Structure formats: structure tokens, C-alpha cells
Amino acid sequence: MPALDTVKTLAEILLSKNWKMAAAESCTGGLVCANLTELAGSSEWFERGYITYSNEAKEESLGVPSELIESFGAVSEQVAKAMAEGAQVNSGANTAISITGIAGPSGGSVDKPVGTVCFGWAIQSDAGEKRVLTKTMHFDGDRQAIREQACHYVLNELAKLLKN
């Protein structure tokens, strides 16, 4: 689980910018949102979360094109990017994160083994400049350990990105 310190740091950064954030989660199933809302006062900076577990949910709730999922698979940086962009645009938040991955114990392949998680971070500045970054990580452990590491990673990275 992310240290409450990470969430507090993120909250301070968002509040200082007068920004809100959103989250689009697949393999973490709401773990990020649960961690964010554990902090009292999170309604000041947390706008909403999307738990888009199925491909249909990714398409319907976030506008992820089905062609992207068909071409690259749901666990891909292309889909993570579209998820983050969709969450940011649909929510009207300044920034959004996305997570899509394979938490296991099954579902992995040679190309995408269990523990493969793709992340997206969409940031729109007050001036309207948009940045979207993606990254793929590989985490070890059981299903819960992979989900917790993904949650910790995405929030730590967002805090780093917003500080700069």
C-alpha cells in the first residue's frame, strides 16, 4: 500500500495548484481510489475514479478505441495512454492516472507475463498544455502484492511529475 505520506504529498501538490485528479483502474480494481480517499479532505482534490475492468468498460467509460485494444491488447501502453486521456477529459480534472495489467495468478503470456502493468499519466496545465506519459513495469509477488506495488508506483510517479 502507498504510504499515507505519498497521498498527503500528492494532496498538497494538487491543492497548491488548485487542481483535481481522476483515476482509471483496471487490474487494481479501485485500490488507487481507496488509497486516495483514505485521506480526510480528499474531496478537495480527488474528482472521480473509473474502474474499467472489461474491455467494454474501457471503451464505454473512457472512450478507448476498440481498435487499440484489438491491435495492442488491453495491457499495453497505448491503452494505458487512452485510459488516462479519457479519464482526464471526461472528468474535467487537471490530471489523471491509469493502470492496466495482469495481476495473476493466471492470464499471463510469454510476451506479457503475470506482473506486467502499464501505466498512464495525463496532465493538463492551467495554460492548456497537455502531456501524456506511459510506462510498463514488471512486479513480482502474488496478486495482492502486484496490485499494491502498482498502486504505490502510479501515485509516487504522479507526485514526482507534478512537482516538476
matplotlib code that plots the C-alpha trace (Angstrom):
import matplotlib.pyplot as plt

x = [0.0, 1.2, 2.4, -0.2, 2.8, 2.7, -1.0, -0.5, 2.3, 0.1, -2.8, -0.5, 0.7, -2.8, -4.2, -1.3, -2.2, -5.9, -6.1, -8.2, -7.3, -9.1, -8.1, -8.8, -8.1, -8.3, -6.2, -6.1, -9.9, -10.3, -7.3, -5.9, -9.2, -9.5, -6.0, -6.7, -9.9, -8.4, -7.1, -9.7, -10.5, -9.7, -12.9, -11.0, -8.6, -9.9, -12.6, -13.6, -12.4, -13.3, -13.0, -12.9, -12.1, -13.6, -12.6, -16.2, -15.9, -12.7, -14.4, -17.7, -16.5, -13.1, -13.5, -10.7, -11.0, -11.7, -9.1, -6.4, -7.4, -7.6, -4.2, -2.1, -4.2, -5.8, -2.4, -0.4, 1.0, -1.3, -4.4, -3.0, -2.5, -6.0, -7.4, -5.5, -6.6, -10.2, -10.3, -8.8, -11.1, -14.3, -13.8, -12.6, -9.7, -6.3, -4.6, -5.5, -3.7, -4.4, -3.4, -4.0, -2.1, -2.0, -2.2, -2.4, -2.2, -3.4, -3.7, -0.1, 1.8, 5.4, 5.1, 3.1, 3.8, 1.9, 3.1, 3.2, 1.5, 1.1, 0.6, -0.6, -0.4, -2.3, -1.6, -3.2, -1.6, -3.6, -2.4, -4.0, -0.8, -1.3, 1.3, 0.7, 3.3, 3.3, 5.4, 5.4, 6.6, 7.1, 6.2, 6.9, 4.7, 1.2, -1.9, -2.3, 1.4, 1.3, -1.8, -0.3, 3.0, 1.1, -0.9, 2.2, 4.1, 1.5, 0.9, 4.7, 5.3, 2.4, 3.7, 7.2, 5.7, 3.6, 6.5, 8.4]
y = [0.0, 3.5, 5.3, 7.8, 10.2, 9.8, 10.5, 13.5, 14.8, 14.4, 16.2, 19.1, 19.5, 19.3, 21.7, 24.2, 24.2, 24.2, 21.0, 17.9, 14.4, 11.3, 7.7, 4.9, 1.5, -2.0, -4.6, -2.7, -2.7, 0.6, 0.2, 3.6, 5.3, 3.7, 4.9, 8.4, 8.7, 7.3, 10.8, 13.1, 16.1, 14.2, 15.6, 18.9, 17.3, 13.9, 14.2, 10.6, 7.1, 4.7, 1.0, -0.3, -3.9, -5.2, -4.0, -2.8, -0.6, 0.9, 1.7, 3.0, 4.9, 6.2, 6.2, 3.8, 2.8, -0.9, -0.9, -0.1, -3.0, -5.3, -4.2, -3.9, -5.7, -4.2, -4.5, -2.0, 1.5, 2.5, 1.5, 3.0, 6.3, 6.3, 5.4, 8.3, 10.7, 9.6, 9.9, 13.4, 14.7, 13.0, 14.1, 17.6, 17.0, 18.5, 15.2, 11.5, 8.2, 4.9, 1.3, -1.8, -5.0, -8.7, -9.3, -13.1, -15.8, -16.6, -14.5, -14.0, -14.9, -15.1, -11.5, -10.2, -12.4, -12.0, -8.9, -6.8, -3.5, -0.5, 3.0, 6.3, 9.9, 12.6, 16.2, 19.4, 22.6, 25.7, 27.1, 24.1, 22.3, 18.5, 15.9, 12.1, 9.7, 6.0, 3.2, -0.5, -2.2, -5.8, -6.6, -9.8, -11.4, -12.7, -11.0, -8.6, -7.8, -6.9, -4.7, -2.9, -2.3, -0.9, 1.4, 2.7, 3.2, 5.2, 7.6, 8.1, 8.8, 11.3, 13.2, 13.3, 14.5, 17.2, 18.6, 19.3]
z = [0.0, -0.7, 2.4, 3.5, 3.2, -0.6, -0.7, 1.6, -0.7, -3.7, -1.9, -1.0, -4.6, -6.1, -3.5, -4.1, -7.8, -7.1, -9.3, -9.2, -10.3, -11.6, -11.8, -14.3, -12.9, -14.3, -12.6, -9.3, -9.1, -7.1, -4.9, -6.0, -5.3, -1.9, -1.0, -2.2, -0.3, 2.9, 3.5, 5.1, 2.8, -0.4, -2.0, -2.3, -4.9, -5.9, -8.6, -9.5, -10.3, -13.1, -12.6, -16.1, -15.7, -19.0, -22.5, -23.0, -19.8, -21.2, -24.4, -23.0, -19.9, -21.2, -24.9, -25.5, -29.2, -29.7, -32.4, -29.9, -27.7, -30.7, -32.0, -28.8, -26.1, -23.1, -21.3, -23.4, -23.1, -26.0, -24.0, -20.7, -22.6, -23.9, -20.5, -18.8, -21.5, -21.3, -17.6, -17.7, -20.4, -19.2, -15.6, -16.4, -13.9, -14.5, -14.2, -14.4, -13.9, -15.5, -14.7, -16.8, -16.1, -15.3, -11.6, -11.9, -10.9, -14.5, -17.6, -18.4, -21.6, -22.8, -24.1, -21.1, -18.0, -14.8, -13.1, -16.3, -15.6, -17.9, -16.6, -18.0, -16.6, -18.3, -17.2, -18.5, -17.3, -16.4, -19.8, -21.5, -22.4, -22.4, -21.6, -21.5, -20.3, -20.2, -18.8, -18.4, -15.2, -14.1, -10.5, -8.6, -6.0, -5.7, -7.0, -4.0, -4.0, -7.7, -7.2, -4.2, -6.0, -9.0, -6.7, -4.9, -8.2, -10.0, -7.1, -6.4, -10.1, -10.3, -7.3, -9.0, -12.3, -10.6, -8.6, -11.8]

ax = plt.figure().add_subplot(projection="3d")
ax.plot(x, y, z, "-o")
ax.set_aspect("equal")
plt.show()
